[in-house]
Amino acid sequence: MEKLIVEGRVEGKRPTERSPSRWVDQTKILINQELHEAEQLAQNREGWREIVRKL
């Protein structure tokens, strides 16, 4: 379940006028890191707080 939520995969179709953009893609842009690196950093509470503060 957690992996499904993190990857942002939802059943069904999206309206044709919207470009395909997933939560994962937007998160990578915001934190300027790959998701696996962010997952490791999130284990370090202080490190993750530092990233979130910069947003």
C-alpha positions as CSV (number, residue, x, y, z in Angstrom):
1,M,0.0,0.0,0.0
2,E,2.8,2.5,0.9
3,K,4.6,1.9,-2.4
4,L,1.3,2.4,-4.3
5,I,0.8,5.8,-2.5
6,V,4.4,6.9,-3.0
7,E,4.5,6.0,-6.6
8,G,1.1,7.7,-7.2
9,R,-0.4,5.1,-9.4
10,V,-4.1,5.3,-9.6
11,E,-6.4,3.2,-11.6
12,G,-8.6,4.7,-14.3
13,K,-7.9,7.2,-17.0
14,R,-6.9,10.9,-16.8
15,P,-8.5,13.5,-19.0
16,T,-6.8,13.8,-22.4
17,E,-6.0,17.5,-22.0
18,R,-3.7,16.9,-19.0
19,S,0.0,15.9,-19.4
20,P,1.1,12.8,-17.5
21,S,2.7,14.0,-14.3
22,R,3.1,11.9,-11.3
23,W,3.6,12.9,-7.7
24,V,7.0,11.2,-7.9
25,D,8.0,13.5,-10.8
26,Q,6.9,16.6,-9.0
27,T,8.7,15.6,-5.8
28,K,12.0,15.0,-7.6
29,I,11.8,18.5,-9.1
30,L,11.0,20.1,-5.7
31,I,13.7,18.4,-3.7
32,N,16.2,18.3,-6.5
33,Q,17.1,14.6,-5.7
34,E,16.2,11.2,-6.9
35,L,13.4,9.6,-4.9
36,H,15.6,6.7,-3.5
37,E,18.1,9.4,-2.2
38,A,15.2,11.3,-0.6
39,E,13.9,8.1,1.0
40,Q,17.3,7.5,2.6
41,L,17.5,11.1,3.8
42,A,14.0,11.0,5.2
43,Q,15.3,8.4,7.7
44,N,17.4,11.2,9.1
45,R,14.9,13.4,10.7
46,E,17.1,16.5,10.9
47,G,18.3,16.1,7.3
48,W,14.7,15.8,6.1
49,R,13.6,18.9,8.1
50,E,16.3,20.9,6.4
51,I,15.1,19.9,3.0
52,V,11.5,20.7,3.8
53,R,12.4,24.1,5.3
54,K,13.9,25.1,2.0
55,L,10.7,24.4,0.1
